[in-house]
């Protein structure tokens, strides 16, 4: 298993997981909604991947939240 890239990557991954679980969506469903592979979503949630802004936008759209909401959640989890 690759290591977590940074505390910020880990916090963003936790934010994605929390929002996904709050909405009752599986990793596979989020992957479909975001046009990503399920394994890729798992890597994001574990903080292993250095994802682009384009992917972050896809994730936020798939979750039905704004970028601001996603980043605010990640920021709170990082502290």
N, C-alpha and C positions, 0 to 999 in steps of 0.2 A: 504494500500500500504506500503510495507516495506521501511524503510529509505535508503538513499544512504549510502553505506558502508564507503566511504572515497572520498576525492577529486580525488585521482588517479583512483578509480573505475568509478567515474562520467566522468572523462576526457576520459578514454578508451571507455566508452559507447558512449560519444559524437563523438569520432573518428569513431567508427563503424557506427553510424547513418549517419555521414557526408559522409563517403566513400560509404555506401550503396546507399544513395540518389544521389550522384554524378554519380553512375553507373546505376541509374534508376531501382534499384532492390527493391522489396517489402521485408518486414520482412519475409513473408512466403517463398518467393523465396530464400532469404539468408539462411533461416533455412533448406530448402531442399538441397541447394548447400553445406551446412556445416554439414549435417546429424544431425541436432538439431531440437528441437520443436520450433514453432513460438513464443510461450509464453516465452520460455527460451531466445530467441534472444531479445525479448522486455525487459526482466529483465536485460540483459546485457546492453542494450542501456540506461536504466534508472539508471545504476550504482548500482543496488540492489544486485547483485550476486557476490560472490567471486569465479571467474572461474579459472580453471586450465590452465596450459600452453597448454595442449592437446586441450582444447576448443579454446584457442586463436589461435592456429595453424589452427584449422578447420575453424574459422571465417576468418582469413587472406586468406586461400586457397579459401574459398567460395567467397571472395571479389576479388580474383585475385591480391592480393598485398603481398609484403614481410612482415615478422614480423617487420623488421626495419621500413618500411613505416608506419605501423599501430602504432608502439610505438612512432615514431617521431611525428605523428599527435597528438597522445594522450598527449605527453609531451608538445607540443605547446599549446594545449587547457587547460592544467593544470595551465599554468602561467598567 
